[in-house]
Amino acid sequence: MLQGLILVFHVLAAGAIVVLVLLQHGKGADMGAAFGSGSAGSLFGSSGSANFLSRVTAILATVFFCTSLLLTYLGSQNTRARSLMESVPAPAVPAPAGTSQVPAPSAPAADPSVPAPTGMAAQPEKK
């Protein structure tokens, strides 16, 4: 229940940050306010809205960051959460075709009268 409540605050903070960032105008837009473009008569004054919106955005970013940390902590404490791969049984691997389950015979002992090969094996000549 607590995790769901924090998730609601997290989503609301994320949406509010998006809206506030879109409401703010860039540094170049302040030049128009100096020549009387109409924003000087706004509710917060010519520079008051920028300060207010940036402060609210910073506060919401802090709330978003804290809810992210809380959700991560609460998610790691959940003992019911298991990896999907832990619940899948391992498949039995069949033997490749043409092989048998009989162990391979041991190699015969080397004949001491035959010399050991040296270098590369002779290649048959191509005609």
LORO-389000 format. One record per residue (C-alpha): x, y, z; residue number from 0. Coordinates in Angstrom, 3 decimals, padded with zeros to 6 digits. Layout:
REM residues N
      east     north        up  rodo
         X         Y         Z   NUM
...
REM end
This chain:
REM residues 127
      east     north        up  rodo
   000.000   000.000   000.000     0
   002.840   002.383   000.888     1
   004.631   001.556  -002.337     2
   001.497   002.380  -004.354     3
   001.082   005.733  -002.604     4
   004.701   006.663  -003.242     5
   004.289   005.587  -006.877     6
   001.338   007.982  -007.253     7
   003.439   010.881  -005.890     8
   006.284   009.832  -008.188     9
   004.116   009.920  -011.325    10
   002.480   013.217  -010.309    11
   005.871   014.814  -009.675    12
   007.142   013.601  -013.052    13
   004.121   015.036  -014.863    14
   004.374   018.339  -013.009    15
   008.074   018.633  -013.870    16
   007.289   018.125  -017.553    17
   004.571   020.793  -017.471    18
   006.723   023.298  -015.561    19
   009.698   022.834  -017.869    20
   007.457   023.417  -020.881    21
   006.002   026.567  -019.256    22
   009.394   028.134  -018.688    23
   010.888   030.211  -021.442    24
   014.506   030.491  -022.405    25
   016.978   033.217  -021.553    26
   016.466   034.928  -024.919    27
   012.761   035.469  -024.225    28
   013.592   037.870  -021.374    29
   014.831   040.413  -023.899    30
   011.286   040.846  -025.184    31
   010.073   041.619  -021.667    32
   012.549   044.511  -021.476    33
   010.834   046.180  -024.438    34
   007.314   045.731  -023.080    35
   006.067   042.567  -024.742    36
   003.308   042.215  -022.176    37
   004.881   039.734  -019.768    38
   005.972   042.566  -017.469    39
   002.397   042.888  -016.288    40
   002.051   039.218  -015.370    41
   001.165   037.894  -011.950    42
   004.801   037.563  -010.775    43
   006.283   040.563  -012.617    44
   008.843   040.434  -015.414    45
   011.392   038.211  -013.654    46
   009.290   036.843  -010.810    47
   007.692   034.058  -012.856    48
   011.080   032.689  -013.885    49
   012.269   032.547  -010.287    50
   008.997   031.041  -009.061    51
   008.819   028.392  -011.791    52
   012.477   027.424  -011.415    53
   012.094   027.067  -007.627    54
   008.972   024.930  -007.958    55
   010.724   022.823  -010.603    56
   013.698   022.307  -008.267    57
   011.396   021.293  -005.411    58
   009.531   018.832  -007.645    59
   012.822   017.433  -008.931    60
   013.851   016.803  -005.314    61
   010.517   015.077  -004.627    62
   010.975   012.974  -007.769    63
   014.502   011.998  -006.720    64
   013.405   011.050  -003.180    65
   010.448   008.994  -004.404    66
   012.763   007.220  -006.854    67
   015.077   006.254  -004.006    68
   012.162   005.150  -001.814    69
   010.655   003.020  -004.568    70
   014.021   001.406  -005.205    71
   014.504   000.652  -001.519    72
   010.996  -000.737  -001.078    73
   011.364  -002.821  -004.236    74
   014.585  -004.371  -002.970    75
   012.946  -005.269   000.350    76
   010.203  -007.216  -001.385    77
   011.142  -010.880  -000.793    78
   008.412  -012.171  -003.107    79
   010.102  -010.679  -006.156    80
   012.119  -013.368  -007.900    81
   013.893  -013.475  -011.173    82
   011.913  -014.957  -014.019    83
   014.815  -017.257  -014.834    84
   014.735  -018.799  -011.344    85
   011.199  -020.110  -011.890    86
   011.921  -021.776  -015.261    87
   013.275  -025.334  -014.988    88
   016.457  -026.060  -016.903    89
   015.737  -028.046  -020.091    90
   017.299  -031.466  -020.580    91
   019.899  -031.294  -023.318    92
   019.613  -034.302  -025.674    93
   022.728  -035.997  -026.988    94
   023.702  -034.944  -030.511    95
   022.510  -037.235  -033.309    96
   024.844  -040.072  -034.188    97
   026.423  -040.363  -030.770    98
   025.890  -043.113  -028.303    99
   025.873  -043.126  -024.555   100
   028.636  -045.770  -024.471   101
   031.957  -044.331  -023.302   102
   034.673  -044.088  -025.926   103
   037.311  -046.845  -025.840   104
   040.704  -045.896  -024.539   105
   043.438  -045.231  -027.081   106
   045.716  -048.173  -027.845   107
   049.239  -048.053  -026.527   108
   051.771  -046.571  -028.948   109
   053.930  -049.127  -030.802   110
   057.569  -048.392  -029.920   111
   058.758  -049.600  -033.346   112
   056.820  -046.830  -035.198   113
   058.602  -043.469  -035.117   114
   056.660  -040.479  -033.759   115
   055.455  -038.037  -036.438   116
   057.497  -034.886  -036.883   117
   056.337  -031.716  -038.552   118
   053.272  -031.560  -040.730   119
   051.626  -034.620  -042.216   120
   052.236  -035.246  -045.888   121
   049.526  -033.779  -048.104   122
   048.372  -035.799  -051.111   123
   049.367  -034.191  -054.397   124
   046.665  -032.536  -056.444   125
   046.421  -033.514  -060.102   126
REM end
